[in-house]
């Protein structure tokens, strides 16, 4: 809100930011304003509605471990995702299809580019969607299990 969003607003004055997540701290709640919404808990249906209206899913994580569910969730909704190196951790090859930056200016520039250039929006959205379907769809997970069962010498069942 302090470092990235003002840079976006310079280029896209009508931009809106939604900070979606359960149990926001009082510091996060205080960030709410005319162009910034803080949701608190959302049902799956309400969160899906936000994803349908969003132009970009931004996951500016500074710390964490393992695969980041919010990154996959944005990709699953076929939205362009912009994240940090921490957000991309555990997702091999993600940086080839979505912008990954750790500096506020670079994150803002990537978001603005996606929001202003339809071809860039489509390329990042499609690349992310292809990525998540190739690695996390039911068929992709089934193929991993079948490969592992075959390597273990256990016949796969269909």
HELIX and SHEET records of a PDB file:
HELIX    1   1 UNK A    5  UNK A   11  1                                   7    
HELIX    2   2 UNK A   26  UNK A   29  1                                   4    
HELIX    3   3 UNK A   44  UNK A   53  1                                  10    
HELIX    4   4 UNK A   69  UNK A   76  1                                   8    
HELIX    5   5 UNK A   85  UNK A   88  1                                   4    
HELIX    6   6 UNK A   94  UNK A   96  5                                   3    
HELIX    7   7 UNK A  104  UNK A  116  1                                  13    
HELIX    8   8 UNK A  118  UNK A  136  1                                  19    
HELIX    9   9 UNK A  138  UNK A  151  1                                  14    
SHEET    1   A 2 UNK A  17  UNK A  20  0                                        
SHEET    2   A 2 UNK A  36  UNK A  40  1                                        
SHEET    1   B 3 UNK A  56  UNK A  59  0                                        
SHEET    2   B 3 UNK A  80  UNK A  83  1                                        
SHEET    3   B 3 UNK A  99  UNK A 100  1                                        
END                                                                             
